[in-house]
Amino acid sequence: MFERLNAVEPPDMHIIETPFKASNAHPLAALTATPDRAPVLTLESVSVTARTSGADSVVLRDLSLTLAAGKTLGLVGESGAGKSMLGRILSRQLPEGFKVTSGTVDFAGQDLLQVSTEQHRQWLGTRIAFIPQEPMSALNPLMTIGQQMTEHLLRIGVGALECPERAILALEQVRLPRAAAILQQYPYELSGGMCQRVMIAMAFASLPALVISDEATTALDVSSQAHIISLLRGLQEQHGTAVLFVTHDMGLATHACDDVAVLYAGEIMETGPASRLFSAMRHPYTQALRQAIPEMTGPLIRLKPLAGQMPGVESFPDLGGCRFETRCQYAVELCKQRPPILQSLPDGQSVRCSRWAQIDLSAITPDVLGEHTPGQAMSGLQILQIKGLSRTWPGQRSWFGRKPGVEALKPLDLSVAPGEFIGIVGGSGSGKSTLARLIMGLEQPSSGTLILNDQALNFGEKDWRRRISSIQMIFQDARAALNPKRRVGRLLTQAMESHAHLHSERSARAIELAANVGLARSAIERYPTQLSGGQRQRVNIGRSLCDMPQILIADEIVSGLDVSVQAQIMNLLLDLRKEHKFSLLLISHDLAVVRYLCSRVLVLHQGEVVESGDTEQVLSNPRHPYTQALIASVPPTRSDAVWRAATPSDH
């Protein structure tokens, strides 16, 4: 059995301040020539049309963007706004029935829409690289990391004898420890964050002219995220790499991007320099996104999610005016009558709003919906007690015997009270997901006991499956967790299949759950493959809430969601807690989310709890150096603040 690496944390530590400074020459620089500083990507009036319900629907309308060499352009917006559609255009992977109907896509002087298929294929992976949103789905589960790295390196022109060394260098560049050992592992033996770093390493192996990063840092802890942003900046300054940075994290976009475009329903609503756009918002949609972000400091107030839902593609032909009109609190009759144009302003920003001059968003403060309280224990009872729980992976066999095992989780004690929300934080491979799998019985512990409702819970005992059903888990990879052959309505109500229910009851429950997690009613009849990544995660969350659990284990449940839906889901969990008194174990890299939801927090490092206690106290006055480094790595939401990001070391 291969040695597991989940408990291993990178041993280095460094401090990063923006603006980032270029590092020494990249070890893979010889693979490609340094591009010039001319614009790398220019989109001019690009529109994408899809045939829906017998009518043509303009999915992307009049999209114009310019991305220069060495610059980062951020694309921000809700799930389904069209951010990832741009990557599909560049890769020629538009869904069936979708096509580019107007405009040009200029890449380094040539129209990507017109070049031959052979030329386009040669550019992908060499001059144009992609970092996907879901690394667990992008990697082949039947091939080792080394086999997949070698296959990619051979394709981009690296000699067979050089591939092992190049692969190790690429993995070390993205701060993966023991790179040689990782090459022998399969994707399922690594954490989600480690798999994402493998994908980033493969993307930069050829030092491409253009990198499309589709939520590439979503699965990473904040310290690794800071390192990746530092790497991107260093490569850009040295080699002129242009980066299209798709993200829902507005704080990260503020500090990682040079310019930002805010998308909604296939249109650009606002653009401008990242250093100024979020502090001088001109469009009501940008303001609404900003109001939905939890803060790391300051008073805790209830978040204000954006009301309503983004219109579906099938409804676009019926929208004669502004596509944001139905959700805009400042809309008037004029907004319904004609679509607004994207107006260029003297300060370098652009805005698509007919009333921007009459609305002073800087003078409007967010509605305070009252003081907010995270999920605190509702009684002194303990529904779950964990005593001395640990997991050690056996070492690999060799001619000289078995190597020492790896402690994925050192002996851990934890108690959970009714209604208590507990955050579990730490870097990738720190043992967070291992703890969740042990509680769920997906893996057997090396030592320790689990006591559920005052009775010992032993894996494999006669009554184990019935008792463990009171604990539900939401997995990080929504695509892998959802059956692609079942419609969303059936997936949401899957828990009802074990009991006799009328079809009408199940349909009504599906509609209710879809509304709770922010899905349009039309999504109930779709399949998971017809949804965006964020929409699939909403289905995943809704399914776990169908038969209300006693304890919910959530593994990065909001990391792939846009900020408005994230706020909606967090408020939903807190509201449902009051009614059903369920508890939550929240595994998350987002410390602001943990602060908003959880009254208690555990900080894990290399499989060990290094700090725990009241969430507010731990985050405002951390005692352990590792906790301090994690908090320093969080990008501030204020554009005028300096981002001091630290990657933790061994202590």
N, C-alpha and C positions, 0 to 999 in steps of 0.2 A: 504493500500500500504506500502511495506517495506521501511524503511528509507534508503536513498542512502548514500554511504560512499565516493563518489568520491572526495569530497572536504576535506577529513580528511588526515592530514599528521602526521606521527609518531612524538611524542614529545621528543624523546631522542636525545642526541648528543654525539658522541665520535670520537676520532681521532685514526686512525689505521696506523701503519707503518709496512712495510714488512722488515724483516721476521716477521710473525704474532706470537703472544704469545698465548698459550692456556689459556682459561678462566676456571672458576670453573666447577665442575662436571656437566655434562649435566643432566637435570631433567628426561630424558627418559632412562638413562643408565641402569636401572634395567631390561629393556626389552630384552637385549641380552648380551652375554658374550663378553669380550674384545678379539678380535682376536689377534693371534700372529703376529710377524713381518716378517714372511716368505712371499715370493711372493704370491700375491693374484690371479693374472691373468697372464697367459703365453700363448701366441699364437706362434705356431711353424709352419712355412711354410703353412699357411692357404690360400687356393684358393677357390673362389666361381665362379661357371660357370652358365651361363644362355643360354637358347636356343633362338636365335634370327635369324629371316630370314632363317631358315633351317640350321643354323650352330651354333656350340658351341662357346660362347664368354666368355673368362675368365675375369669376372668383377673385382674381387679382385685377385691379383697375388702374391703369395709367401709372405704373410704378417706375419712378426715375430715381436712380441712386448712382453715386460715384464713390469708388474706394481706391485711394492712392496706395502706392507701394509703401510699406512700412507703417501703415495706419490700421486702426481697428474701428470698424463700423458696427455698432450694436443695434440689434433688432429686438425691440421690446414690445410686448403686447400679450393679451390673453391667449390661452390655448384656442387654436382654430382661427387666429387672426390672419394667418398666411405667412408666418415667419419661416417655417420649414418648407413651404412651397417654393421659395426661392432656391433652396438647395436642390429641390427636385428638378427645377428648370435647368440648373447648371449641370446636373448629372444625367439629364434626359430620362428621368424616372417619374414623370407625371403619371398619376393614376389613370386607369382606362377611362376614356371619355373626356379627359382634360387635354387641352392643347393651347399653345401660345398663338394668339390670333393677331397680335400687333406688337410692334416695337423691336428693338435690337438689344442684344446682350454682347457687348464688346469685351473680350478678354485679351489683353495685351495686343490690341490692334486687329483682332479677328473676331468675327461674329460667331459666337458659339452655336447659334441656331442654324448656321449655314455650313459649318465645316463638316467634312466627311465623318462617317461613323468610325472609321479606322483612326483618323486623327484625334477625334474626341476620346476614344478609348485609350490612346497612348497618353493623353494629357492627364486622365484621371489616375490619381495615385502618385503621379510624378510632379506635374506642374499644378494640379488642383487636387487637394486632399480634403477628406471629410472626417470629422470626429462625430460619431453618431450619438444620439440621446440615450440609447439603451445598449450598453456594451455586452450584457449577457446574451442578448439576441444576436448581436453582430458577430460574435466569436463562435466558431464551430466547436460544439461540445465534444466532438469525437477526435479532435486534433489537439496536441499539446500547444502551449504558447510558442515554444520553439519552432514547431513545424509551421505554424501560421506566420510567425515572424520571418522565417526563411523563405516561405512561399512569396511573401510580399517583397522582400529584399531582392530576390531573384527577378521579380517582375520589373523592378525599377532599375535593374542593371548592375546590381552588386554581384561580384563573383562568388561562386559557391564556397570557395575556401575562406572568403572574408566574412561570410554571413554570420557565423557564431560570434565573432568579435563585434561586428556591427550591431547585432541584436542586443548584446550585453550593454554596449555603449548607449543604445537608444533607450533601454529600460532604466539605466542609471540616470539619464538626463531627466526623466520624469520622477526621480526620487523613489524608485522601487528598490528595496533592499534585497541583497542576495540574488542578483539578477540571474546568475547562472543556474541557481536552483529553480527559479520561477520558470525558466525555459522548459523544464521537465514536467511542469504541472499542467493540468487541464483547467479550463475556465471555471468549472464548478468547484474547484479546490481553492479558488481565490475569492476574496470579498468583492462586492460590487465596485467599490472605489478602486481597488487594485486592477480590476478588469478595465475600468475606464482609463486608467493611466497606461495600460498596455495599448489601447486604441490610440491614445494621444501620441505615444512613442511611434507607432506605425505611421501615423499621419505625417510626422515631422521627419521621418527617416530620409526622405529625399530632398528636404529643405524646399518645399514647393513655393511657387510664387503666390498662391492663394490657398488659404485654409478656411473651410466652412466649419465652424464650431457650433454644433446644434446641441445646446444645453450640455456642453462637454464637462462642465464643472459641477453639475447638479449632484452627482453621486459621490463627490469628494468631500472630505472633511475640510474645515476652513483653512487649516495649515497647508494641506496639499493644494488646495485651491489657490492660495497665495503663491505657492511655488510655481504652479502652472502659469499663472498670470505673469510672474517674473520671467519665466522661460519664454513666453510669447513675446514679451517686450524686448528681451535680449536678442532673440532671433530677428525681430523686425528691424531693430537698429543696425544689426550687422548685415543682414541679407535682404532687407527690403520686403520681407514677407507681409502680405496683406491678409488681414483676418476679418471674416464676416462672423460676428459674435452673436449668436442667437441665445437669448437668456430671458428669464422672467424676473431675475434678481436686479432690481433697480439700483440698489446700493453698489453691487458689483459693476453694473454697467457704468455707473458714474465715475468709477475710478479705473476701470480696465479699458474703457473705450475712448477714442478721440472724438467721435461723433455718434449720435444716437438717432434712430428713426423709430417712432412709435407707430405701430400698425394696429388697425382695427377693421375687421370684416373685409380684408383684402385691399385696404387703402392706407396710405401714409397719412396720419393725422397731424404729426408734428415731427420736425427734425431740428437738429441744432448741435452745437458743441456739448459734449457730455458734461463738461465742467460747469455749464450754465443752465442747461435745459431743465433739470429737475428743481432748480431753485428759482427759475423764472418761467414757470409753466404758462403757456398761452391757450392750450386746449383743455376743455373740461374732462376729457377722457384721461389725459395725463394726470390731472389733479386727482381724479377718482382712484387711479392706481396707487398714487402716493399715499392716499388716506388709508389704504388697506395694509400697509406695511407695519409689522410690530417693531418696536424700538428696543434697543439693548439697554438704554438708560432713560431716566425721567419717570414721570408718573405712569402707572399702568391704567390705560383707558380702553374701553371696548372698541375694537376695530369696526370700521364702517365698510362692509363689502359693497361693491358696485351692484346696484339694484338691477333686476332683470337678467336677461341672457343675450348673448351675441346672436344675431339672426343667423339661421342656417343658410347654407348655400342655395337650397331650393327656394328660399324666399327673396333672394337678391333681386330677381326681375320685378318684384312688386314694390321695391323701394325706390321711389322717385326722387327723394331728397337725400339728406345726410343719413348715412347708414347708422350713425350713432344717435340719431334723434330720439328714438323710443326710450333710451336710457339716460338722456341728458336732462339735468334739472334746469338748464337754461334755455331749452328749446322753445321756439315760437313757431307760428304758422309758416313763416318763410322757410324754416328748416325742413319742412315736409314737402315743399314744392319743387325745389331744385337742388342738385348736388353741389356742394361748395367746391371751389377750386383750391389748390395748394398755393398759398400766397407767400412769396419771399419777403422777409422783413429786413430792415436795414442792419440789424444786429447779427445777421447770419443765421437766424432761425427761420423756419417756415412753418405755417400752420394752415390746416384745412378746416376753417370755421368761419361762417358768415358773420358771426357776432363777436369775434375775438376782441375787437376794438372797444366793444361796449362792456365787456366782462373783465374786471380786474381780479384775476384769481389770486394774486399775491395778497390782496386785502381780505380774502375769505379764509377764515379758520375752519378746520374740520369740525363737524358736529361732535360734541362730546356726549356719548350715550351713557354717561355715568361711570363711576369708578369700576375697575375690573378686578376680579379676584380669580386667581388660578384654581385648579381643581384640588381642594384640600380634603383631608380625611373627614368622613361624615360621622364616624364613631371610633371608639377605641378597639373595636374588634379587628381581627386579622384574618382575612379570607384566604390569603396565601402567605405561607412562611417558607423561606428558603434558608437552609442551614448547611454551610460548608460545601456548596455545590461547586464542582470543578470538572474540567475536561482536559485530558492530556492525550495528544495524538501520538501514537507509537512511532518511533523512528524507523527509517528505512533499513531494510536488511542489506547486508553486504557480505563479502567473503570473510570479513573479520567480525561478524556478528551484527547485532542491531544497534544503530546509532541512538543516542539519547532522544527521548520524546520531546515534543514541543507542547508547552503548557498554553493551550488556547484560552483557558479560563482558570485562574487560581481560586482556591476556596473562597466562596462569597456568601455573605449572609444578607438577606433582604426580607422585609415584611411589607405586605400591601393591605391597606385598609379599604373598606367600602368607599367608593367615590374618590379615591385618592389618585391623582395623576402624577406619575413619577417619570422624570426624564433620565435617559441613559445616553451619555455623550462620550465622545472620544474619537480618536483618529481611526481611519480604516485599518482593520486588522487588530483592533484593541480588544475584541472579545464581545462586542455588543450583540451581534447576530448569533454568536454561539450561545450566549445566555438565553436568547429568545428560543432557539431551537431546542435547548435542553428543557425549558419550561413546557414547551409544546409536545415533548416526547418524540421529536424528530431525530434526536440523537440521545444516546445513553450516557449519563454522567459517569465520570471516573470515580467520584465520591460525592457524598452529600445526600440530603433528603429534601423532598417537596411535600409540604403539608397543605392540602386544599380543603377548606371548610372543616378543619380539625381532624382530618383523616389523611394518613400518609398516602401519597400518590406514587405507586410503583409501576414503572413501565412494563406493559405486557400482562398485567393482572387481569382477571376476568372482567371486572367492572371498569377497567381503565378508559375505554373509548367513550362510554357514556359520561363519565365524570369529567374527562378532559374537554368534552363538548361545551362546557361552560366557559372555556377560554378560547377566544378566536384570534387569529393572526392575520394581519394584512401584510402581504409580502411587498418587497421593494420593486420587483420587476413585474409590472402589471401585465405586460404582454404575455409573459410565460405563465402567469397565474390564471389567465382567462382562456377558456376553450374557444378557439376561433370558429368552431362550427355551430355555436349556439348564439342565439340573438341576445341582445343586452337585457331584455325583459326577463328571459329565462335565467340568465346569469344572476341578476339582482335578487331573484327569489329562489335561488337554488336550495336554500335551507328548508323551503316549504315542501320539497319533494319527499321528505321522509314521513310526512303526515298527509292525510286526506284533506284536500282543499278544493273548493269549487274553482273553476277557471276564472270566474269573475272576481273572486277574492284575491287570487294570485295576480291578476291583471291590475287590480286596484292598488295592491301593495307595491307592484313594480312602478306604477305612476308616482306613488308617494315617495318611494326611495329615490327615484330619478330627480324629483323636485328637491329633495333634501340635499343632494350632493351637487346640485347645479347643472343637471343634464336636461337638455330640451326633451320634450315629450316625444318628438320624432325619433330620438336616439334609441328608444326602446325597441324599435323594429330593426335596428341595424346590427351588424356583426362587429366584433372588436377591431377587425382589420379596417373597418370604415371610419374609425375614430382616431383622433390625434392621441399622442402619448398622455397628455393631461386628462383627456376625456376617459381613456381607459383606466387611469388611476381612480377616477371618480366612481367608475363601475366597481372597481375592486373594493373601495371603501364602502359603498352602498351595500354590496353583497354581505359584508361582515356585520352590518347593522340590521339585517333582515330579521334574524332571530336574536334579539338583544342579548349579548353575552354578559357574563359576570365580570370577566376581565378581558380587556382588549389589548393585544400586543401589536403595536404599530411600528413597522420597520420603514422609516423614511417615507411616511405616507403622503406628505405634502411637498417633498423636495422637487417633484416634477410638475407641480401645479403653478399656474400664474398667481400673482399676489392676491387678486380679488377672490378667486375660488379658494385659495389657501385660507384667507380670512373667513370665508363662509364656512369651510369645513371645520376650522377651529372653533368658531362660535357654535356650530351645530353640535360638536362633541361636548362642549360645556353645557349647552342647553339640554341635551339628551341625558347627560350625567345627573342633572337635577331630578329628572323624572324616573330614570331607571337605576340610578345609583351604581353604575358600573365603574370599574377602575381602569386606568390606562397606564401601560408601560410604553413610553414613547422613545423609540430609538431615533435620534436625529443628529445631523451635523449643524443644524441651524439653531444657534444658541438663543436668538431672539424668539423663535417659535417655542423653545423650551421654557423661556421666561414667561411667555404669555399663557401657556397651557398648564405648566407643572408647578406644584407647590414644593416638590422635593427633587433633587438631582443627584445622580451618581456619575462621577467622572472616571472612566476606565482608561487604563494605559497598560499595554502589554499584558492584558488579561487580569489586571489587578485594579481594585478600587483605590484610587489615590486621593480622592476627596469626595465628600458627600455632605448633604445637609440641606437647609432651607435654600431654595433656588435663588431668591433675591440676595441672600447673604453671600452665597458662593460666588455668584456672578459679579457682585459689587465689590467684594473683598476676598479674592481668591488667595489661598495660602500656598498651594502647591505650585512649583514652577511650571509644570505641564498645563495646569488649568490657566495660569497666567498667560502662557504662550497661546493657548487656544483662543482666549478672549481677545488678545492683541491681534489675532489674525482676522477678525470679523471686519469686513469693509464698512466704514461708517456711511450712514444714509445722507449726511450733509456733504454737499459737493465741495465746500471750503475746508473740510477737515482733512488732515493728512492721514493716510492709511499706513499705520505701522503694523506690518504683518510678520508674525514669527512662526517658524515651524519648530515643533517641540523636539527636544533631544532626550536621551536617556538620562534619568536622574535617579 
